[in-house]
Amino acid sequence: MMGKPDNHLLPYGVSFIAGLAICLSITMISGRKEAWDASMYFTIGIPAMCLVIFVLAYFFPQRAWRWALSMAIGQSVAMVLGGGSASLWPLAIIAMTVVSLPQFIVAMVAGGIAKKRVLPDEPGP
């Protein structure tokens, strides 16, 4: 009997698109070159991304850090599409890792909560 596949495409896609869309939206609304140059990134963007990650990690708790990583990649793509300097991309990857720490923490917490809620099968009568 086969179990559920562990490689889910849906959470990868949702997290990537959410990171991309949130960062591009903040860049466009704020008029800044990069999303994290705007205070809105920290007051609205990160909480919104954490909410998305919480939901994904709760429903797909196995190795939930993957969803935060996918979101960080989406944010990196948004930086390039938003006109960020490609020559500074290695530095931006380091910065993206730091600003993505809340999403990684939320993923681990939500995944842990979801795993604890799964009750083992009770023996039948």
ZIDAGI-V646045 format. One record per pair of residues at least 24 apart in sequence whose C-alpha atoms are under 6 Angstrom apart, sorted by the first residue. I is the first residue (numbers start at 1). J is the second residue. D is the distance in Angstrom with one decimal. If there is no record, write none. Layout:
# ZIDAGI-V646045
I/J/D  I/J/D
This chain:
# ZIDAGI-V646045
12/67/5.8  12/70/5.9  15/67/5.7  15/70/5.8  15/71/4.7  16/70/5.0  16/71/4.4  16/74/4.5  19/71/4.7  19/74/4.8  19/75/4.9  20/74/4.4  20/75/4.9  20/78/5.1  23/75/6.0  24/78/5.6  34/79/6.0  50/103/5.1  53/107/5.8  54/106/5.9  54/107/5.7  54/110/5.4  57/107/5.3  57/110/5.5  57/111/5.0  58/110/5.0  58/111/5.2  58/114/5.1  61/111/4.1  64/107/5.4  64/111/5.9  65/104/5.7  65/107/5.7  68/103/5.5  68/104/5.4
